[in-house]
Amino acid sequence: MLPDYFNFVFLRLTLVIAQISESGAGQTVVESTAEPQTGGAGVDATTVTDLGNENLLFRLLSDPLLFILVSGLLFMFLVLRPQQKQHKQLQQAMANLKKNDQVVLGSGIHGTVMQIDVENSTVVLKVDDKTGARLTVNRDSIARVV
């Protein structure tokens, strides 16, 4: 069952659509702009306007609750979804982490994985080839696998 606020939004959307359909959505108005012309037969220029589509668009954009709902959906698809995909890729790379992988820490330090301690969730990195300097860091501090 949907939470109460989803039910409220659905009910509100249903009411707006019902009001639109009752107020004459789909009605067609024909305006005639016939002007008498000299030296020839009068020509009727007819303009057909569909009030239903304009009315629907106006009502959907003017309802604050629906505007917030549409803004939230846009935010979700433009910001949250790419961030979730990137997080999943990082989690997959962390699960496949093995010895001799090149990694970059969140602080910008580059290193080579020398040892992985799954129990303590730490990784030993070799950060300098000449001196053999090693750092022990948490797995969570790894920003990306190169």
C-alpha positions in Angstrom: 0.0 0.0 0.0 1.3 3.5 -0.9 2.1 5.8 2.0 -0.4 8.5 2.8 1.3 11.4 0.9 1.4 9.3 -2.3 -2.3 8.7 -1.9 -2.9 12.4 -1.3 -0.9 13.4 -4.4 -2.7 10.8 -6.5 -6.1 12.0 -5.2 -5.1 15.6 -6.0 -4.0 14.7 -9.5 -7.3 12.8 -10.1 -9.3 15.8 -8.9 -7.4 18.2 -11.2 -8.0 16.0 -14.2 -11.6 15.5 -13.3 -12.1 19.3 -13.1 -10.4 19.7 -16.5 -12.7 17.2 -18.1 -15.8 18.8 -16.5 -14.8 22.3 -17.6 -14.8 21.5 -21.2 -11.5 19.9 -22.1 -11.6 19.0 -25.8 -14.1 21.7 -26.8 -13.4 23.3 -30.0 -14.1 26.9 -30.6 -14.4 28.2 -34.2 -13.9 31.9 -34.8 -14.9 33.4 -38.1 -13.1 36.5 -39.3 -15.0 37.2 -42.5 -14.5 40.7 -43.8 -16.4 42.0 -46.8 -14.0 42.5 -49.7 -14.6 44.6 -52.7 -14.3 43.2 -56.2 -14.6 39.6 -55.3 -16.3 37.0 -53.2 -15.9 37.2 -49.4 -13.4 34.8 -48.0 -13.9 33.2 -44.6 -10.7 32.7 -42.6 -11.5 30.3 -39.8 -9.4 29.9 -36.7 -9.8 26.7 -34.8 -8.6 26.7 -31.2 -8.6 23.6 -29.0 -9.3 24.9 -25.5 -8.8 21.5 -23.8 -5.1 21.3 -24.4 -4.3 24.8 -23.3 -6.6 24.4 -20.2 -4.9 21.2 -19.3 -1.4 22.6 -19.5 -2.4 25.7 -17.6 -4.0 23.8 -14.8 -1.2 21.3 -14.4 1.4 24.1 -14.2 -0.6 26.3 -11.9 -1.3 23.7 -9.3 1.5 24.0 -6.6 1.3 20.5 -5.5 1.7 19.1 -8.9 4.5 21.6 -9.6 6.4 20.3 -6.5 5.8 16.7 -7.6 7.1 17.3 -11.1 10.1 19.2 -9.7 10.8 16.3 -7.3 10.7 13.8 -10.2 13.1 15.9 -12.3 15.4 16.2 -9.3 15.4 12.5 -8.8 16.1 11.7 -12.4 18.7 14.4 -13.0 20.6 14.3 -9.7 19.9 11.2 -7.6 19.9 8.5 -10.3 23.4 9.3 -11.7 24.7 9.5 -8.2 23.3 6.1 -7.3 24.7 4.6 -10.4 28.2 6.0 -9.6 27.9 4.7 -6.0 27.0 1.2 -7.3 30.0 1.2 -9.6 32.3 2.2 -6.8 30.9 -0.6 -4.5 31.4 -3.1 -7.3 35.0 -1.9 -7.8 35.6 -2.2 -4.1 34.2 -5.7 -4.0 36.5 -6.7 -6.9 39.6 -5.0 -5.3 42.7 -7.1 -5.4 46.4 -6.9 -4.9 48.4 -4.6 -7.3 45.3 -2.5 -8.2 46.0 1.2 -8.5 43.7 3.3 -6.3 43.2 6.9 -5.4 42.1 7.9 -1.9 39.6 10.7 -1.2 42.5 12.9 -0.1 44.2 12.5 -3.5 46.9 10.1 -2.6 47.7 7.5 -5.3 48.9 4.0 -4.3 49.1 0.3 -5.1 47.1 -2.2 -3.1 49.5 -4.5 -1.3 47.3 -6.2 1.2 43.5 -6.4 2.0 42.3 -7.1 5.5 38.6 -7.9 5.1 38.1 -8.5 8.8 39.2 -5.0 9.8 38.1 -3.4 6.5 41.5 -1.9 5.9 43.9 -1.8 2.9 47.7 -1.5 2.9 48.9 0.7 0.1 52.4 1.2 -1.3 52.7 4.9 -2.0 56.4 5.2 -3.0 58.3 2.7 -5.1 61.8 4.0 -4.1 61.4 3.9 -0.4 58.6 1.3 -0.2 56.5 3.5 2.0 53.2 1.9 2.9 50.0 3.3 4.3 47.2 1.4 6.1 43.8 3.0 5.3 40.2 2.2 5.7 38.5 0.8 2.6 35.9 3.6 2.8 38.7 6.2 2.1 39.3 4.8 -1.4 37.6 7.2 -3.9 38.2 5.3 -7.1 40.1 2.3 -8.6 42.3 3.4 -11.6 
